[in-house]
Amino acid sequence: MNANSEFIEGDFVEDVNNIIFDVKGLEHPPTRVIAFPRYIPDEKGDRIRKVDNRKYAKIYDLNLRYTYMKRFLRKYLVYDEVFDMKLCEIPKTDIIRHYKPANKLKELISNIEFLDETQQSALKLALILSYKSNVPLKNLGISGSIMVDLHKDNSDIDIVVYGTKESFKVIEALREFFNEGILRKYSMDEYERLYVFRKAYEVLDLKAFIKHEKRKLFQGMFKGREFFIRFIENLSEKKPYGYYRYKDLGKITVKARVIDDTRSIFTPVRYVIDNVKIIEAETKHSIKPENITEIVSFRGRFCQQVFKGENIIAKGKIEAVLENNYLTHYRIIVGGSPKDYLVNEEFVK
């Protein structure tokens, strides 16, 4: 898989206004890129880009992002017929720079003698993951604030792993690293901070939140610094933009059983489900529960959220998935609203 070939999850782009966006998903229109603002030029910002001394502020909260877009980026907010929703889509002609995690990793290796402590920590984690998993460095990258030179002394580490087989190898290496103490899970205080940061209190109590988060292998602490690892499956396994079309049918809450969690580590994340029972629905027409076959999220926080064999409860947007204008199945999208959730039923009793 060539990690430098397309606009994909983990990449950032910078537009003509010097706003830096994070690319979402793997499906994009031919002339535009689906991405959301992450770092915005701001004279009062707490991040400085050394190359031009420009100050930036970070916006991460979903509601704040949409507020900012509606105020300053209305021309990028367009209705997308494939996804049947308004999305932030940057015309490729407005993009002045395309940031690739794989390129940043190469750059850090080339400048190893001149790295600051944050950059050194990120590089060390990438190197030991590559060595332990036997995955070539070309299949890894460094994203986030480090990639765009807007990191701070306490910034976290964002690693991207490219390739389906390679991702599974890295997951096993992570499991061993936690067992050996090279990495550690969050402390209770850190889980509480994460709980507040993600505003999980809107849908879940702290105890249930921690039960879910403790099982995840792609996040934790490395040498006193938070890390998050994003996995991208082979692009050859994905259908091109427009092959499927999605129709928004409303909101739904279901109980179901997970029968396949093979894609639970990837972004976008996908769970195959059966035994679906509709608890509540506000939909445009009636939906047969047996035709709801998957749960999908474009947010990394839902990776490894539930596992095969578990009974789950999910609340999100219900979509019809169309191929050549024929209905193939329905899917539930979680993460598009702060009120969405996906939980193990046992953890919330």
Sequence and secondary structure as in RCSB ss.txt:
>XXXX:A:sequence
MNANSEFIEGDFVEDVNNIIFDVKGLEHPPTRVIAFPRYIPDEKGDRIRKVDNRKYAKIYDLNLRYTYMKRFLRK
YLVYDEVFDMKLCEIPKTDIIRHYKPANKLKELISNIEFLDETQQSALKLALILSYKSNVPLKNLGISGSIMVDL
HKDNSDIDIVVYGTKESFKVIEALREFFNEGILRKYSMDEYERLYVFRKAYEVLDLKAFIKHEKRKLFQGMFKGR
EFFIRFIENLSEKKPYGYYRYKDLGKITVKARVIDDTRSIFTPVRYVIDNVKIIEAETKHSIKPENITEIVSFRG
RFCQQVFKGENIIAKGKIEAVLENNYLTHYRIIVGGSPKDYLVNEEFVK
>XXXX:A:secstr
  TTSS  TT EEEETT  EEEE SS   TTEEEEEEEEEE TT SEEETTTTEEEEE   HHHHHHHHHHH GG
GEEEETTTTEEEEEEEGGGEEEEE HHHHHHHHHHTGGG  HHHHHHHHHHHHHHHHHT  GGGEEEEHHHHTT 
  TT  EEEEEESHHHHHHHHHHHHHHHHHTSSB   HHHHHHHHHHTTGGGT  HHHHHHHHTT SSEEEETTE
EEEEEEE  GGGS  TTSEEEEEEEEEEEEEEEEE TTTTBSSEEEEEEEEEEEEEEESS   GGGEEEEEESSG
GGTTSS TT EEEEEEEEEEEEETTEEEEEEEE SSSTT EEEEGGGG 
